[in-house]
Structure formats: structure tokens, C-alpha cells
Amino acid sequence: MRQTCGYRPWGRHLISGLALALAAVLTVPAHAGWFDTGLELLKGFTGGTTARTLSLEEIAGGLKEALRVGSGNVVTTLGKTDGFNLDPDVHIPLPEQLNTVKTMLGKVGLSSLMDDLELKLNRAAEAATPKAKSLFVDAIARMTFEDVAAIFKGPDDAATRYFRNAMSPELAAALSPIVDQVLADVGAIQAYDKVMGRYQSLPFVPDIKADLNQHVVNKGMAGIFLYMAREEAAIRKDPAKRTTEILRRVFGAS
């Protein structure tokens, strides 16, 4: 458990946490879609009316299950061949400092070397993305009731913001060695060395260096969280996303 994030075990000080969280929930407008239902269910714990007999744990469990389904979809979508490469929204370009290298090599008919390197960067991100699945699961398990209530009442990317805050350091640390290995396995390091060797053989060119690992990790994480935000927004509004028994129990059959 990371103390800097302020997370607490599920059962600790539940009564005081419940009162604070519900007070916050009841002061803001509800979201459209099945999150309306979640807010109404939460109101039932402060004397409001609800036709459902559900425990606090079941309501929170419904949200957590939805986020498990959504994060699993993200990892499946991006963690496959061309998940990054063929998606213009998350495709990983060359590091900006290599644009000069690409321009100079293009002038001597060697731009294909840069295209090959760019493809390999995307392959590294695709291979590393499945590692994010267990980190999403861990972050969901650490959610307190206050976190759940804040997500219910928050904007369409409230859960994604929670994930970004809760797991970014661990995600970067987990992806980095995988990206390193994959960059070597797919020949990106060799491709980079070849590119830079040809570039440096040209006369009067500036010295340029790029950290491929950090570039792929940063862009890969950005792509993962972009897709998580989209998945979260869809889960909030689309009844068809209720695909498991606990979701149907808490939020009703579609």
C-alpha cells in the first residue's frame, strides 16, 4: 500500500468515511446512464428510498467490477499486434529529437531506416502493455469507499484519474524493463544504432541522442490511460457494458 496516495484498508473507519463520502455524493448532480442508479443506491444509505436491497459492498463491487472489465478491454485492445501501430490516436512517433535525423537521412534516400525504427517502438509498447492488467486489478482492490463515491459523482474520466494517480509510478517501473527487452528483441536498438551510424557519417550534422525506453514508456502509458478514459465513459453510459452477474445485480439487466 502506498501511503502517499492516502488509501486506507476497506474496513478502517468505515462509518466516518461513509458519512463524508455520502455527503459529497449528495451535493452534486448525477451522471447520465447507469451511474444515476449508483448514486440513487448510495442515497439509500442516508435514508433515501431505493427499490433494491443491496449492501454497501455490493454497490462498490459493481463499480469495481465494471472497471475491471473496462481495464481488461483496454489491455486486450492495445496489447496486440498493431494495437498501437495502426491506431492514429496512440501510435508512437519517433522521439522529437530524431526528426532532424529523419530529415537528413531522407535527403540521401534512407528514410526507410527511420520508418523501421518507428514500427519497432510501437511493437515494444504492444508487447509491454499486458503488464498493466495486474496493476489495474491491484489499484481497483485498493479503492476505499471514498474513492468509489468520488468516481460515481465525478466527471467521465474520474476513475481514469484515480488510476493515473494510483498506478503511474508502478506502471512505469513495470513497463521499463519489458520495453528494454522488447526493444532489443525486435531489433530496435540495432536499428537505432544503424540509423545513428548513417546519420553521423553525414557531414556537418549536430550531435543528437534519444532515450528510446523512456519515450516508449511515456507514450505507452499515455495511450493506456487515453483508452481507459474512453472505456470508462462508455461504461457509464452504455447498458451493453453490463456484462457480468454483479453488474446486472447492482445496476439492472440491460
N, C-alpha and C positions, 0 to 999 in steps of 0.2 A: 504493500500500500504506500502511495507517495503522499507524505504529509503536506507537501507544498500545494497540492490540489484541493486540500480541505475535505477529503472524503472520509466518511465515518462508517463503521460497520452498520449493517441494516437495522439491528435491534437497539442500538445505543441511543438513549434519549429520544425514543420514537415519539412519545407523547408531545414533548415540546417541539420537536421537529415537525410533526404533523400539523400542529396548530399554526406555526409560522408559515409553512408551505401552503396550507389551505387558505390562509388569509391573503397570501399573494395571488393565488389562483382566482379567488373570487372577486378580485378588483379589476380584472382585465376582460375584454371581450373574448368569447370563444372562437376557435378556428372553425372553418367550414369542414364538412366531411365528418369522418368518424371521430375526430378529436373533440367535436362537440359532445359526443357521447361520453368520452373520457372525462371531460370537465363536469358534465352533469352527474356522473357516477361519483366523482370526488366530492361534489356538493352534498351528496347523501351522507357523508361522514360528518357534516356540520349541521345536520338537522334538515337538510333539503329533502326533496322527495325523489325517489327513483323506483322504477318498477322492478329493478334487478336486485337480487340478494347476492352480493359479491363482497369478498374481503378486500381489504386494502392491498394485500399481497397479490390478489388476482388482478386487480386493476393495474398495478405496477407491472405485474408479469405480462399482461397483454401488450403494454408498450415495449417492454424489453424484448419480447418475442418478435414483435414487428421489426424492431431494429436489428435483431439477429438475422431475420430473413432478408432485410434490406442490405445489410453489410455483406451477407453471403452473396447476394446478387452482384454487388459491386466487384467483389474479388473474382467471381466467375467471369464477369464481362471483361475485365481488364487483364486478368491473369492468364490469358490465352494468346496464341499466335495472332498478331496484328491487333490485339486489344488496344494497344497504344498507337501502333504504327499507322493504322488506317483510319483512326478517328481524329479528325482535324481539331477537335476541342482539347485533346490530351496528347496529341502527337508531340514527341520530344524533339525539338530542333537542335542543331549544333549549338554549343556554347557561343554566346555572342562574340567573344574574342576570336573565334575561329572564322568569323565571316570574312575577315581580311585574307586569311589563308585560302578560303574557298574562292574568293575573287581572283587572287593571284594564280592559283592553280588552274582556274577556269581559262585564264588567258593563254595557258600553254596546253590546253586540251586534257587536263587531268581532273576535272570537276567530279568525275565518277568516283574517284577515291573518297571524296567528301560525302557523296551520297551513300556509299557503302558504310562509312563510319556512322552516319546518322541512323541508318537502319539498325546497326548493331546496338546503338544506345537504346533504341526502343525495345529491342529484343531483351536487353538486360532488365528493363523495367517490367516487362511482361513476365519474365521468369521470377522476379523478386516479389511481385505483388501477392501471391498466395500466402506469404508470411504474414500479411496483415490480418488474415482471418482470425487467428487466435488472439491477436491483440484487440480486435473489436470485441470478441467474446469476453475477454478479461475486463475491458472498460465497461461493458454493459453490466457485468457481475458486480462491479464496484459502485454502481449507481445507488445513491441514497434516495429516500422518498422526496427530499427537497429537489434533487436533480430531476426526478420523474415529473414532479409538479411544474418545475420551471420549463421543461420540454413541452408539456401539454399546453402551457399558456404562452409559449414563446413563438418567435417567427418560424417560417417554414424550414429554416436550417438550424433551429435551436439544438437539435440532437447532434448535428454535424459540428457545431461549435463546441459542444461538450466533448465529442471525440477528439477534435483538434487539440483542445487544451489537455485532455486526459492522456492521450497516447502519442503525441508528436515526438517527444524525445525517444521513447521506446521504439516507435516505428522507424525513425531514422537510424537508430542503433541496430535494429534488426535487419533493415534493408541493406545497409552499407556493406557488410561482408558478402552478402549474396550478390549484390551488384558487382563488387570487385571480382568475385569468382566468375560470374557470367560474362563480364567484360573480357576476361581472359579466355573463357571457353569459346565464345562466339567470334573471337579474333579482333575485338575492338581495340585492345591495347596494341596489338600488332598493326592494325590498320592506322591507328593514331601515329605510331612511330613511323610508319611508311609515309603517311601524309606529311608529317613534320620534317622528315628527312628530305622529301622532294621540295617542300617549301623552303627550307633553309639552304637548299642548293641554289636557289634563285638569288640574283644579285640585289643588294641594297634593300632587303626586306627587314622589317622590325622584328625583334625577338618577341615571340608570343608563346604563352603556356596556358593550359586549361586543365582544370580538375574534373575529369570525366565522371568520377564516382559521385562527387558532391552534386554535380549538375543533374545526373540521372536520379539520385535520391530526392533532391528538391522537387524536380519536375514530376517524378513518380508520385510523391506524396500529394502534390497539388492535384494531380489527376484523380487520385483515390478520393480525396475529400470533395472534389467537384462532383464526382459521380454519387458520392454518399448524399450530398445535398439534394441532388435530383431524385434519388431514390426515396429520401425522407419526404420530400414534397409530394411525391406520388402516393406514398403510403398514407399520408394524412388525408388525401382527397379521393383515392380510388378504392372503392369497396372490393374490387377484384384482388387487391393486395392482401386481403384477409385469407390466408391460405392454410392456416394451421388451426387445430382444435381450440387452443387457448385464445386465439384472436376471435374466432367465431363465438366463443363463450362470453368474452368480455365485451366485444363490440357488435355482436349480432351477425347472423349469416347474411351474405350479400344476395 
